[in-house]
Amino acid sequence: MSGVMTARTLTEKDLVLLRLLADGLPVEAVGRRLELSDRTVRRRVRSICDRLGVTAPIQAVVWAARRGLL
């Protein structure tokens, strides 16, 4: 994981999405909670991962958790 990224890399909306994933909710449930399509949730997760330089959503969750953002 990249150590160069800062907390400013993530928006509050990104953090809400990551919190729901961290709670163990599947993409479909996250979409329902946020009133987004599954496709939009997947696209946002991919965007977060790309910005953080990680390959999997769980890595993004861990990145945020280690920085006290979740």
PDB file of N, H, CA, C and O in Angstrom:
ATOM      1  N   MET A   1       0.842  -1.188   0.000  1.00  0.00           N
ATOM      2  CA  MET A   1       0.000   0.000   0.000  1.00  0.00           C
ATOM      3  C   MET A   1       0.882   1.243   0.000  1.00  0.00           C
ATOM      4  O   MET A   1       1.989   1.243   0.537  1.00  0.00           O
ATOM      5  N   SER A   2       0.387   2.250  -0.587  1.00  0.00           N
ATOM      6  H   SER A   2      -0.513   2.250  -1.023  1.00  0.00           H
ATOM      7  CA  SER A   2       1.164   3.467  -0.709  1.00  0.00           C
ATOM      8  C   SER A   2       1.165   4.266   0.591  1.00  0.00           C
ATOM      9  O   SER A   2       0.112   4.507   1.180  1.00  0.00           O
ATOM     10  N   GLY A   3       2.337   4.669   1.028  1.00  0.00           N
ATOM     11  H   GLY A   3       3.193   4.473   0.549  1.00  0.00           H
ATOM     12  CA  GLY A   3       2.435   5.495   2.216  1.00  0.00           C
ATOM     13  C   GLY A   3       2.381   6.970   1.886  1.00  0.00           C
ATOM     14  O   GLY A   3       2.359   7.805   2.791  1.00  0.00           O
ATOM     15  N   VAL A   4       2.360   7.308   0.601  1.00  0.00           N
ATOM     16  H   VAL A   4       2.378   6.629  -0.133  1.00  0.00           H
ATOM     17  CA  VAL A   4       2.395   8.686   0.156  1.00  0.00           C
ATOM     18  C   VAL A   4       1.012   9.338   0.230  1.00  0.00           C
ATOM     19  O   VAL A   4       0.912  10.556   0.374  1.00  0.00           O
ATOM     20  N   MET A   5      -0.030   8.555   0.137  1.00  0.00           N
ATOM     21  H   MET A   5       0.051   7.566   0.020  1.00  0.00           H
ATOM     22  CA  MET A   5      -1.384   9.094   0.154  1.00  0.00           C
ATOM     23  C   MET A   5      -1.695   9.695   1.517  1.00  0.00           C
ATOM     24  O   MET A   5      -1.162   9.263   2.539  1.00  0.00           O
ATOM     25  N   THR A   6      -2.555  10.684   1.516  1.00  0.00           N
ATOM     26  H   THR A   6      -2.988  11.035   0.685  1.00  0.00           H
ATOM     27  CA  THR A   6      -2.972  11.312   2.759  1.00  0.00           C
ATOM     28  C   THR A   6      -4.468  11.107   2.955  1.00  0.00           C
ATOM     29  O   THR A   6      -5.170  10.644   2.056  1.00  0.00           O
ATOM     30  N   ALA A   7      -4.934  11.453   4.126  1.00  0.00           N
ATOM     31  H   ALA A   7      -4.364  11.829   4.856  1.00  0.00           H
ATOM     32  CA  ALA A   7      -6.361  11.332   4.420  1.00  0.00           C
ATOM     33  C   ALA A   7      -7.181  12.188   3.464  1.00  0.00           C
ATOM     34  O   ALA A   7      -8.341  11.877   3.198  1.00  0.00           O
ATOM     35  N   ARG A   8      -6.590  13.266   2.945  1.00  0.00           N
ATOM     36  H   ARG A   8      -5.647  13.519   3.161  1.00  0.00           H
ATOM     37  CA  ARG A   8      -7.309  14.134   2.011  1.00  0.00           C
ATOM     38  C   ARG A   8      -7.599  13.439   0.688  1.00  0.00           C
ATOM     39  O   ARG A   8      -8.378  13.940  -0.123  1.00  0.00           O
ATOM     40  N   THR A   9      -6.972  12.284   0.469  1.00  0.00           N
ATOM     41  H   THR A   9      -6.340  11.877   1.128  1.00  0.00           H
ATOM     42  CA  THR A   9      -7.200  11.514  -0.746  1.00  0.00           C
ATOM     43  C   THR A   9      -8.640  11.015  -0.802  1.00  0.00           C
ATOM     44  O   THR A   9      -9.174  10.777  -1.885  1.00  0.00           O
ATOM     45  N   LEU A  10      -9.268  10.857   0.362  1.00  0.00           N
ATOM     46  H   LEU A  10      -8.833  11.051   1.242  1.00  0.00           H
ATOM     47  CA  LEU A  10     -10.621  10.315   0.436  1.00  0.00           C
ATOM     48  C   LEU A  10     -11.617  11.390   0.853  1.00  0.00           C
ATOM     49  O   LEU A  10     -11.344  12.207   1.733  1.00  0.00           O
ATOM     50  N   THR A  11     -12.772  11.370   0.205  1.00  0.00           N
ATOM     51  H   THR A  11     -12.994  10.706  -0.509  1.00  0.00           H
ATOM     52  CA  THR A  11     -13.850  12.282   0.571  1.00  0.00           C
ATOM     53  C   THR A  11     -14.681  11.656   1.689  1.00  0.00           C
ATOM     54  O   THR A  11     -14.509  10.481   2.012  1.00  0.00           O
ATOM     55  N   GLU A  12     -15.563  12.426   2.266  1.00  0.00           N
ATOM     56  H   GLU A  12     -15.702  13.381   2.003  1.00  0.00           H
ATOM     57  CA  GLU A  12     -16.453  11.882   3.292  1.00  0.00           C
ATOM     58  C   GLU A  12     -17.345  10.793   2.694  1.00  0.00           C
ATOM     59  O   GLU A  12     -17.629   9.796   3.358  1.00  0.00           O
ATOM     60  N   LYS A  13     -17.784  10.973   1.456  1.00  0.00           N
ATOM     61  H   LYS A  13     -17.552  11.783   0.917  1.00  0.00           H
ATOM     62  CA  LYS A  13     -18.590   9.947   0.788  1.00  0.00           C
ATOM     63  C   LYS A  13     -17.798   8.650   0.622  1.00  0.00           C
ATOM     64  O   LYS A  13     -18.339   7.557   0.788  1.00  0.00           O
ATOM     65  N   ASP A  14     -16.516   8.783   0.296  1.00  0.00           N
ATOM     66  H   ASP A  14     -16.076   9.671   0.162  1.00  0.00           H
ATOM     67  CA  ASP A  14     -15.654   7.602   0.181  1.00  0.00           C
ATOM     68  C   ASP A  14     -15.573   6.875   1.522  1.00  0.00           C
ATOM     69  O   ASP A  14     -15.652   5.648   1.579  1.00  0.00           O
ATOM     70  N   LEU A  15     -15.417   7.634   2.583  1.00  0.00           N
ATOM     71  H   LEU A  15     -15.353   8.631   2.537  1.00  0.00           H
ATOM     72  CA  LEU A  15     -15.291   7.037   3.912  1.00  0.00           C
ATOM     73  C   LEU A  15     -16.582   6.347   4.344  1.00  0.00           C
ATOM     74  O   LEU A  15     -16.538   5.297   4.986  1.00  0.00           O
ATOM     75  N   VAL A  16     -17.728   6.926   3.996  1.00  0.00           N
ATOM     76  H   VAL A  16     -17.764   7.778   3.474  1.00  0.00           H
ATOM     77  CA  VAL A  16     -19.008   6.287   4.313  1.00  0.00           C
ATOM     78  C   VAL A  16     -19.078   4.931   3.607  1.00  0.00           C
ATOM     79  O   VAL A  16     -19.464   3.929   4.209  1.00  0.00           O
ATOM     80  N   LEU A  17     -18.707   4.910   2.342  1.00  0.00           N
ATOM     81  H   LEU A  17     -18.394   5.724   1.853  1.00  0.00           H
ATOM     82  CA  LEU A  17     -18.724   3.671   1.578  1.00  0.00           C
ATOM     83  C   LEU A  17     -17.775   2.640   2.204  1.00  0.00           C
ATOM     84  O   LEU A  17     -18.141   1.477   2.373  1.00  0.00           O
ATOM     85  N   LEU A  18     -16.572   3.068   2.543  1.00  0.00           N
ATOM     86  H   LEU A  18     -16.274   4.013   2.407  1.00  0.00           H
ATOM     87  CA  LEU A  18     -15.606   2.151   3.157  1.00  0.00           C
ATOM     88  C   LEU A  18     -16.082   1.648   4.516  1.00  0.00           C
ATOM     89  O   LEU A  18     -15.843   0.492   4.863  1.00  0.00           O
ATOM     90  N   ARG A  19     -16.752   2.499   5.285  1.00  0.00           N
ATOM     91  H   ARG A  19     -16.946   3.439   5.002  1.00  0.00           H
ATOM     92  CA  ARG A  19     -17.289   2.066   6.587  1.00  0.00           C
ATOM     93  C   ARG A  19     -18.306   0.951   6.416  1.00  0.00           C
ATOM     94  O   ARG A  19     -18.317  -0.014   7.180  1.00  0.00           O
ATOM     95  N   LEU A  20     -19.156   1.086   5.416  1.00  0.00           N
ATOM     96  H   LEU A  20     -19.148   1.870   4.795  1.00  0.00           H
ATOM     97  CA  LEU A  20     -20.160   0.055   5.159  1.00  0.00           C
ATOM     98  C   LEU A  20     -19.498  -1.251   4.726  1.00  0.00           C
ATOM     99  O   LEU A  20     -19.913  -2.328   5.152  1.00  0.00           O
ATOM    100  N   LEU A  21     -18.479  -1.160   3.889  1.00  0.00           N
ATOM    101  H   LEU A  21     -18.141  -0.284   3.543  1.00  0.00           H
ATOM    102  CA  LEU A  21     -17.738  -2.359   3.502  1.00  0.00           C
ATOM    103  C   LEU A  21     -17.032  -2.970   4.704  1.00  0.00           C
ATOM    104  O   LEU A  21     -16.990  -4.192   4.852  1.00  0.00           O
ATOM    105  N   ALA A  22     -16.481  -2.123   5.558  1.00  0.00           N
ATOM    106  H   ALA A  22     -16.515  -1.131   5.438  1.00  0.00           H
ATOM    107  CA  ALA A  22     -15.789  -2.602   6.757  1.00  0.00           C
ATOM    108  C   ALA A  22     -16.750  -3.324   7.694  1.00  0.00           C
ATOM    109  O   ALA A  22     -16.351  -4.232   8.424  1.00  0.00           O
ATOM    110  N   ASP A  23     -18.021  -2.916   7.671  1.00  0.00           N
ATOM    111  H   ASP A  23     -18.345  -2.178   7.078  1.00  0.00           H
ATOM    112  CA  ASP A  23     -19.044  -3.579   8.484  1.00  0.00           C
ATOM    113  C   ASP A  23     -19.445  -4.926   7.904  1.00  0.00           C
ATOM    114  O   ASP A  23     -20.231  -5.658   8.505  1.00  0.00           O
ATOM    115  N   GLY A  24     -18.904  -5.253   6.731  1.00  0.00           N
ATOM    116  H   GLY A  24     -18.265  -4.658   6.242  1.00  0.00           H
ATOM    117  CA  GLY A  24     -19.176  -6.547   6.126  1.00  0.00           C
ATOM    118  C   GLY A  24     -20.353  -6.582   5.177  1.00  0.00           C
ATOM    119  O   GLY A  24     -20.783  -7.655   4.755  1.00  0.00           O
ATOM    120  N   LEU A  25     -20.879  -5.409   4.837  1.00  0.00           N
ATOM    121  H   LEU A  25     -20.530  -4.538   5.180  1.00  0.00           H
ATOM    122  CA  LEU A  25     -22.018  -5.379   3.918  1.00  0.00           C
ATOM    123  C   LEU A  25     -21.568  -5.693   2.495  1.00  0.00           C
ATOM    124  O   LEU A  25     -20.530  -5.204   2.050  1.00  0.00           O
ATOM    125  N   PRO A  26     -22.342  -6.505   1.782  1.00  0.00           N
ATOM    126  CA  PRO A  26     -22.030  -6.750   0.369  1.00  0.00           C
ATOM    127  C   PRO A  26     -22.350  -5.510  -0.463  1.00  0.00           C
ATOM    128  O   PRO A  26     -23.065  -4.614  -0.016  1.00  0.00           O
ATOM    129  N   VAL A  27     -21.817  -5.474  -1.662  1.00  0.00           N
ATOM    130  H   VAL A  27     -21.235  -6.202  -2.026  1.00  0.00           H
ATOM    131  CA  VAL A  27     -21.995  -4.329  -2.559  1.00  0.00           C
ATOM    132  C   VAL A  27     -23.474  -3.985  -2.736  1.00  0.00           C
ATOM    133  O   VAL A  27     -23.840  -2.810  -2.754  1.00  0.00           O
ATOM    134  N   GLU A  28     -24.316  -4.995  -2.866  1.00  0.00           N
ATOM    135  H   GLU A  28     -24.018  -5.950  -2.852  1.00  0.00           H
ATOM    136  CA  GLU A  28     -25.741  -4.757  -3.086  1.00  0.00           C
ATOM    137  C   GLU A  28     -26.357  -4.012  -1.894  1.00  0.00           C
ATOM    138  O   GLU A  28     -27.155  -3.094  -2.081  1.00  0.00           O
ATOM    139  N   ALA A  29     -25.986  -4.408  -0.677  1.00  0.00           N
ATOM    140  H   ALA A  29     -25.337  -5.154  -0.526  1.00  0.00           H
ATOM    141  CA  ALA A  29     -26.513  -3.753   0.523  1.00  0.00           C
ATOM    142  C   ALA A  29     -25.969  -2.333   0.656  1.00  0.00           C
ATOM    143  O   ALA A  29     -26.686  -1.426   1.076  1.00  0.00           O
ATOM    144  N   VAL A  30     -24.705  -2.145   0.299  1.00  0.00           N
ATOM    145  H   VAL A  30     -24.122  -2.883  -0.042  1.00  0.00           H
ATOM    146  CA  VAL A  30     -24.113  -0.805   0.324  1.00  0.00           C
ATOM    147  C   VAL A  30     -24.891   0.089  -0.645  1.00  0.00           C
ATOM    148  O   VAL A  30     -25.232   1.226  -0.318  1.00  0.00           O
ATOM    149  N   GLY A  31     -25.163  -0.431  -1.821  1.00  0.00           N
ATOM    150  H   GLY A  31     -24.887  -1.354  -2.087  1.00  0.00           H
ATOM    151  CA  GLY A  31     -25.926   0.332  -2.810  1.00  0.00           C
ATOM    152  C   GLY A  31     -27.297   0.735  -2.301  1.00  0.00           C
ATOM    153  O   GLY A  31     -27.738   1.868  -2.496  1.00  0.00           O
ATOM    154  N   ARG A  32     -27.963  -0.202  -1.647  1.00  0.00           N
ATOM    155  H   ARG A  32     -27.605  -1.122  -1.489  1.00  0.00           H
ATOM    156  CA  ARG A  32     -29.298   0.123  -1.104  1.00  0.00           C
ATOM    157  C   ARG A  32     -29.197   1.203  -0.032  1.00  0.00           C
ATOM    158  O   ARG A  32     -29.996   2.139  -0.016  1.00  0.00           O
ATOM    159  N   ARG A  33     -28.228   1.078   0.852  1.00  0.00           N
ATOM    160  H   ARG A  33     -27.579   0.318   0.838  1.00  0.00           H
ATOM    161  CA  ARG A  33     -28.073   2.076   1.931  1.00  0.00           C
ATOM    162  C   ARG A  33     -27.782   3.463   1.386  1.00  0.00           C
ATOM    163  O   ARG A  33     -28.295   4.462   1.890  1.00  0.00           O
ATOM    164  N   LEU A  34     -26.950   3.513   0.347  1.00  0.00           N
ATOM    165  H   LEU A  34     -26.533   2.701  -0.062  1.00  0.00           H
ATOM    166  CA  LEU A  34     -26.532   4.808  -0.204  1.00  0.00           C
ATOM    167  C   LEU A  34     -27.414   5.259  -1.370  1.00  0.00           C
ATOM    168  O   LEU A  34     -27.182   6.309  -1.970  1.00  0.00           O
ATOM    169  N   GLU A  35     -28.428   4.449  -1.680  1.00  0.00           N
ATOM    170  H   GLU A  35     -28.616   3.596  -1.193  1.00  0.00           H
ATOM    171  CA  GLU A  35     -29.311   4.741  -2.808  1.00  0.00           C
ATOM    172  C   GLU A  35     -28.534   4.906  -4.105  1.00  0.00           C
ATOM    173  O   GLU A  35     -28.728   5.860  -4.858  1.00  0.00           O
ATOM    174  N   LEU A  36     -27.638   3.933  -4.342  1.00  0.00           N
ATOM    175  H   LEU A  36     -27.480   3.158  -3.730  1.00  0.00           H
ATOM    176  CA  LEU A  36     -26.822   3.894  -5.548  1.00  0.00           C
ATOM    177  C   LEU A  36     -26.976   2.529  -6.198  1.00  0.00           C
ATOM    178  O   LEU A  36     -27.320   1.554  -5.531  1.00  0.00           O
ATOM    179  N   SER A  37     -26.724   2.459  -7.490  1.00  0.00           N
ATOM    180  H   SER A  37     -26.444   3.252  -8.033  1.00  0.00           H
ATOM    181  CA  SER A  37     -26.758   1.159  -8.168  1.00  0.00           C
ATOM    182  C   SER A  37     -25.510   0.364  -7.777  1.00  0.00           C
ATOM    183  O   SER A  37     -24.503   0.933  -7.357  1.00  0.00           O
ATOM    184  N   ASP A  38     -25.596  -0.956  -7.922  1.00  0.00           N
ATOM    185  H   ASP A  38     -26.415  -1.418  -8.263  1.00  0.00           H
ATOM    186  CA  ASP A  38     -24.442  -1.812  -7.647  1.00  0.00           C
ATOM    187  C   ASP A  38     -23.255  -1.384  -8.508  1.00  0.00           C
ATOM    188  O   ASP A  38     -22.111  -1.363  -8.054  1.00  0.00           O
ATOM    189  N   ARG A  39     -23.554  -1.048  -9.750  1.00  0.00           N
ATOM    190  H   ARG A  39     -24.484  -1.065 -10.119  1.00  0.00           H
ATOM    191  CA  ARG A  39     -22.500  -0.640 -10.675  1.00  0.00           C
ATOM    192  C   ARG A  39     -21.797   0.636 -10.192  1.00  0.00           C
ATOM    193  O   ARG A  39     -20.573   0.742 -10.268  1.00  0.00           O
ATOM    194  N   THR A  40     -22.570   1.585  -9.704  1.00  0.00           N
ATOM    195  H   THR A  40     -23.564   1.499  -9.642  1.00  0.00           H
ATOM    196  CA  THR A  40     -21.982   2.824  -9.188  1.00  0.00           C
ATOM    197  C   THR A  40     -21.124   2.549  -7.965  1.00  0.00           C
ATOM    198  O   THR A  40     -20.041   3.118  -7.824  1.00  0.00           O
ATOM    199  N   VAL A  41     -21.594   1.685  -7.084  1.00  0.00           N
ATOM    200  H   VAL A  41     -22.473   1.222  -7.198  1.00  0.00           H
ATOM    201  CA  VAL A  41     -20.804   1.334  -5.897  1.00  0.00           C
ATOM    202  C   VAL A  41     -19.482   0.700  -6.333  1.00  0.00           C
ATOM    203  O   VAL A  41     -18.419   1.064  -5.830  1.00  0.00           O
ATOM    204  N   ARG A  42     -19.552  -0.240  -7.262  1.00  0.00           N
ATOM    205  H   ARG A  42     -20.416  -0.536  -7.670  1.00  0.00           H
ATOM    206  CA  ARG A  42     -18.317  -0.895  -7.733  1.00  0.00           C
ATOM    207  C   ARG A  42     -17.363   0.119  -8.381  1.00  0.00           C
ATOM    208  O   ARG A  42     -16.150   0.059  -8.180  1.00  0.00           O
ATOM    209  N   ARG A  43     -17.921   1.040  -9.152  1.00  0.00           N
ATOM    210  H   ARG A  43     -18.906   1.090  -9.316  1.00  0.00           H
ATOM    211  CA  ARG A  43     -17.088   2.057  -9.806  1.00  0.00           C
ATOM    212  C   ARG A  43     -16.425   2.965  -8.770  1.00  0.00           C
ATOM    213  O   ARG A  43     -15.253   3.317  -8.907  1.00  0.00           O
ATOM    214  N   ARG A  44     -17.185   3.346  -7.727  1.00  0.00           N
ATOM    215  H   ARG A  44     -18.137   3.061  -7.616  1.00  0.00           H
ATOM    216  CA  ARG A  44     -16.616   4.201  -6.678  1.00  0.00           C
ATOM    217  C   ARG A  44     -15.544   3.466  -5.892  1.00  0.00           C
ATOM    218  O   ARG A  44     -14.520   4.050  -5.537  1.00  0.00           O
ATOM    219  N   VAL A  45     -15.775   2.186  -5.619  1.00  0.00           N
ATOM    220  H   VAL A  45     -16.607   1.712  -5.907  1.00  0.00           H
ATOM    221  CA  VAL A  45     -14.776   1.386  -4.901  1.00  0.00           C
ATOM    222  C   VAL A  45     -13.501   1.287  -5.730  1.00  0.00           C
ATOM    223  O   VAL A  45     -12.401   1.426  -5.196  1.00  0.00           O
ATOM    224  N   ARG A  46     -13.642   1.048  -7.028  1.00  0.00           N
ATOM    225  H   ARG A  46     -14.535   0.935  -7.462  1.00  0.00           H
ATOM    226  CA  ARG A  46     -12.472   0.959  -7.911  1.00  0.00           C
ATOM    227  C   ARG A  46     -11.721   2.291  -7.919  1.00  0.00           C
ATOM    228  O   ARG A  46     -10.490   2.308  -7.900  1.00  0.00           O
ATOM    229  N   SER A  47     -12.448   3.394  -7.946  1.00  0.00           N
ATOM    230  H   SER A  47     -13.447   3.380  -7.961  1.00  0.00           H
ATOM    231  CA  SER A  47     -11.823   4.712  -7.926  1.00  0.00           C
ATOM    232  C   SER A  47     -11.033   4.931  -6.636  1.00  0.00           C
ATOM    233  O   SER A  47      -9.916   5.447  -6.662  1.00  0.00           O
ATOM    234  N   ILE A  48     -11.621   4.537  -5.517  1.00  0.00           N
ATOM    235  H   ILE A  48     -12.528   4.117  -5.496  1.00  0.00           H
ATOM    236  CA  ILE A  48     -10.938   4.662  -4.228  1.00  0.00           C
ATOM    237  C   ILE A  48      -9.657   3.833  -4.247  1.00  0.00           C
ATOM    238  O   ILE A  48      -8.592   4.313  -3.859  1.00  0.00           O
ATOM    239  N   CYS A  49      -9.767   2.592  -4.700  1.00  0.00           N
ATOM    240  H   CYS A  49     -10.633   2.202  -5.015  1.00  0.00           H
ATOM    241  CA  CYS A  49      -8.595   1.717  -4.751  1.00  0.00           C
ATOM    242  C   CYS A  49      -7.500   2.304  -5.643  1.00  0.00           C
ATOM    243  O   CYS A  49      -6.319   2.278  -5.296  1.00  0.00           O
ATOM    244  N   ASP A  50      -7.907   2.828  -6.782  1.00  0.00           N
ATOM    245  H   ASP A  50      -8.867   2.850  -7.064  1.00  0.00           H
ATOM    246  CA  ASP A  50      -6.930   3.437  -7.694  1.00  0.00           C
ATOM    247  C   ASP A  50      -6.224   4.619  -7.047  1.00  0.00           C
ATOM    248  O   ASP A  50      -5.007   4.758  -7.167  1.00  0.00           O
ATOM    249  N   ARG A  51      -6.984   5.474  -6.360  1.00  0.00           N
ATOM    250  H   ARG A  51      -7.973   5.361  -6.263  1.00  0.00           H
ATOM    251  CA  ARG A  51      -6.378   6.641  -5.711  1.00  0.00           C
ATOM    252  C   ARG A  51      -5.422   6.248  -4.605  1.00  0.00           C
ATOM    253  O   ARG A  51      -4.425   6.930  -4.367  1.00  0.00           O
ATOM    254  N   LEU A  52      -5.724   5.141  -3.922  1.00  0.00           N
ATOM    255  H   LEU A  52      -6.534   4.587  -4.116  1.00  0.00           H
ATOM    256  CA  LEU A  52      -4.872   4.696  -2.816  1.00  0.00           C
ATOM    257  C   LEU A  52      -3.723   3.805  -3.289  1.00  0.00           C
ATOM    258  O   LEU A  52      -2.791   3.530  -2.534  1.00  0.00           O
ATOM    259  N   GLY A  53      -3.798   3.363  -4.532  1.00  0.00           N
ATOM    260  H   GLY A  53      -4.555   3.586  -5.146  1.00  0.00           H
ATOM    261  CA  GLY A  53      -2.759   2.495  -5.058  1.00  0.00           C
ATOM    262  C   GLY A  53      -2.849   1.066  -4.531  1.00  0.00           C
ATOM    263  O   GLY A  53      -1.834   0.392  -4.355  1.00  0.00           O
ATOM    264  N   VAL A  54      -4.073   0.615  -4.282  1.00  0.00           N
ATOM    265  H   VAL A  54      -4.898   1.163  -4.424  1.00  0.00           H
ATOM    266  CA  VAL A  54      -4.283  -0.755  -3.807  1.00  0.00           C
ATOM    267  C   VAL A  54      -5.108  -1.517  -4.843  1.00  0.00           C
ATOM    268  O   VAL A  54      -5.719  -0.920  -5.730  1.00  0.00           O
ATOM    269  N   THR A  55      -5.115  -2.848  -4.715  1.00  0.00           N
ATOM    270  H   THR A  55      -4.620  -3.332  -3.995  1.00  0.00           H
ATOM    271  CA  THR A  55      -5.798  -3.656  -5.719  1.00  0.00           C
ATOM    272  C   THR A  55      -7.141  -4.221  -5.262  1.00  0.00           C
ATOM    273  O   THR A  55      -7.941  -4.653  -6.093  1.00  0.00           O
ATOM    274  N   ALA A  56      -7.396  -4.223  -3.965  1.00  0.00           N
ATOM    275  H   ALA A  56      -6.746  -3.872  -3.291  1.00  0.00           H
ATOM    276  CA  ALA A  56      -8.623  -4.837  -3.462  1.00  0.00           C
ATOM    277  C   ALA A  56      -9.321  -3.910  -2.471  1.00  0.00           C
ATOM    278  O   ALA A  56      -8.663  -3.168  -1.741  1.00  0.00           O
ATOM    279  N   PRO A  57     -10.653  -3.953  -2.445  1.00  0.00           N
ATOM    280  CA  PRO A  57     -11.395  -3.108  -1.509  1.00  0.00           C
ATOM    281  C   PRO A  57     -10.977  -3.301  -0.049  1.00  0.00           C
ATOM    282  O   PRO A  57     -10.941  -2.336   0.714  1.00  0.00           O
ATOM    283  N   ILE A  58     -10.664  -4.529   0.341  1.00  0.00           N
ATOM    284  H   ILE A  58     -10.693  -5.312  -0.279  1.00  0.00           H
ATOM    285  CA  ILE A  58     -10.259  -4.756   1.732  1.00  0.00           C
ATOM    286  C   ILE A  58      -8.973  -3.996   2.048  1.00  0.00           C
ATOM    287  O   ILE A  58      -8.784  -3.552   3.181  1.00  0.00           O
ATOM    288  N   GLN A  59      -8.100  -3.843   1.076  1.00  0.00           N
ATOM    289  H   GLN A  59      -8.254  -4.204   0.156  1.00  0.00           H
ATOM    290  CA  GLN A  59      -6.879  -3.070   1.292  1.00  0.00           C
ATOM    291  C   GLN A  59      -7.210  -1.594   1.522  1.00  0.00           C
ATOM    292  O   GLN A  59      -6.564  -0.932   2.333  1.00  0.00           O
ATOM    293  N   ALA A  60      -8.198  -1.090   0.822  1.00  0.00           N
ATOM    294  H   ALA A  60      -8.723  -1.628   0.163  1.00  0.00           H
ATOM    295  CA  ALA A  60      -8.623   0.302   1.027  1.00  0.00           C
ATOM    296  C   ALA A  60      -9.212   0.472   2.418  1.00  0.00           C
ATOM    297  O   ALA A  60      -8.958   1.473   3.087  1.00  0.00           O
ATOM    298  N   VAL A  61      -9.999  -0.509   2.854  1.00  0.00           N
ATOM    299  H   VAL A  61     -10.205  -1.323   2.311  1.00  0.00           H
ATOM    300  CA  VAL A  61     -10.574  -0.469   4.204  1.00  0.00           C
ATOM    301  C   VAL A  61      -9.458  -0.466   5.240  1.00  0.00           C
ATOM    302  O   VAL A  61      -9.486   0.322   6.185  1.00  0.00           O
ATOM    303  N   VAL A  62      -8.482  -1.339   5.066  1.00  0.00           N
ATOM    304  H   VAL A  62      -8.459  -1.980   4.299  1.00  0.00           H
ATOM    305  CA  VAL A  62      -7.356  -1.414   6.009  1.00  0.00           C
ATOM    306  C   VAL A  62      -6.569  -0.109   6.000  1.00  0.00           C
ATOM    307  O   VAL A  62      -6.183   0.386   7.059  1.00  0.00           O
ATOM    308  N   TRP A  63      -6.329   0.452   4.819  1.00  0.00           N
ATOM    309  H   TRP A  63      -6.643   0.050   3.959  1.00  0.00           H
ATOM    310  CA  TRP A  63      -5.588   1.717   4.699  1.00  0.00           C
ATOM    311  C   TRP A  63      -6.272   2.793   5.543  1.00  0.00           C
ATOM    312  O   TRP A  63      -5.625   3.483   6.330  1.00  0.00           O
ATOM    313  N   ALA A  64      -7.591   2.925   5.368  1.00  0.00           N
ATOM    314  H   ALA A  64      -8.117   2.364   4.729  1.00  0.00           H
ATOM    315  CA  ALA A  64      -8.339   3.948   6.094  1.00  0.00           C
ATOM    316  C   ALA A  64      -8.386   3.653   7.598  1.00  0.00           C
ATOM    317  O   ALA A  64      -8.262   4.561   8.419  1.00  0.00           O
ATOM    318  N   ALA A  65      -8.562   2.396   7.942  1.00  0.00           N
ATOM    319  H   ALA A  65      -8.663   1.658   7.274  1.00  0.00           H
ATOM    320  CA  ALA A  65      -8.646   2.011   9.362  1.00  0.00           C
ATOM    321  C   ALA A  65      -7.322   2.290  10.071  1.00  0.00           C
ATOM    322  O   ALA A  65      -7.319   2.780  11.200  1.00  0.00           O
ATOM    323  N   ARG A  66      -6.220   1.989   9.433  1.00  0.00           N
ATOM    324  H   ARG A  66      -6.222   1.591   8.515  1.00  0.00           H
ATOM    325  CA  ARG A  66      -4.905   2.229  10.054  1.00  0.00           C
ATOM    326  C   ARG A  66      -4.625   3.696  10.283  1.00  0.00           C
ATOM    327  O   ARG A  66      -3.795   4.055  11.118  1.00  0.00           O
ATOM    328  N   ARG A  67      -5.311   4.539   9.550  1.00  0.00           N
ATOM    329  H   ARG A  67      -5.986   4.247   8.872  1.00  0.00           H
ATOM    330  CA  ARG A  67      -5.133   5.983   9.716  1.00  0.00           C
ATOM    331  C   ARG A  67      -6.227   6.598  10.600  1.00  0.00           C
ATOM    332  O   ARG A  67      -6.332   7.818  10.726  1.00  0.00           O
ATOM    333  N   GLY A  68      -7.025   5.736  11.199  1.00  0.00           N
ATOM    334  H   GLY A  68      -6.940   4.745  11.097  1.00  0.00           H
ATOM    335  CA  GLY A  68      -8.057   6.207  12.112  1.00  0.00           C
ATOM    336  C   GLY A  68      -9.226   6.889  11.434  1.00  0.00           C
ATOM    337  O   GLY A  68      -9.928   7.676  12.067  1.00  0.00           O
ATOM    338  N   LEU A  69      -9.451   6.608  10.166  1.00  0.00           N
ATOM    339  H   LEU A  69      -8.880   5.969   9.651  1.00  0.00           H
ATOM    340  CA  LEU A  69     -10.508   7.266   9.420  1.00  0.00           C
ATOM    341  C   LEU A  69     -11.841   6.531   9.494  1.00  0.00           C
ATOM    342  O   LEU A  69     -12.885   7.088   9.153  1.00  0.00           O
ATOM    343  N   LEU A  70     -11.801   5.292   9.938  1.00  0.00           N
ATOM    344  H   LEU A  70     -10.953   4.840  10.215  1.00  0.00           H
ATOM    345  CA  LEU A  70     -13.037   4.495  10.012  1.00  0.00           C
ATOM    346  C   LEU A  70     -13.425   4.256  11.453  1.00  0.00           C
ATOM    347  O   LEU A  70     -14.435   3.607  11.721  1.00  0.00           O
TER     348      LEU A  70
END
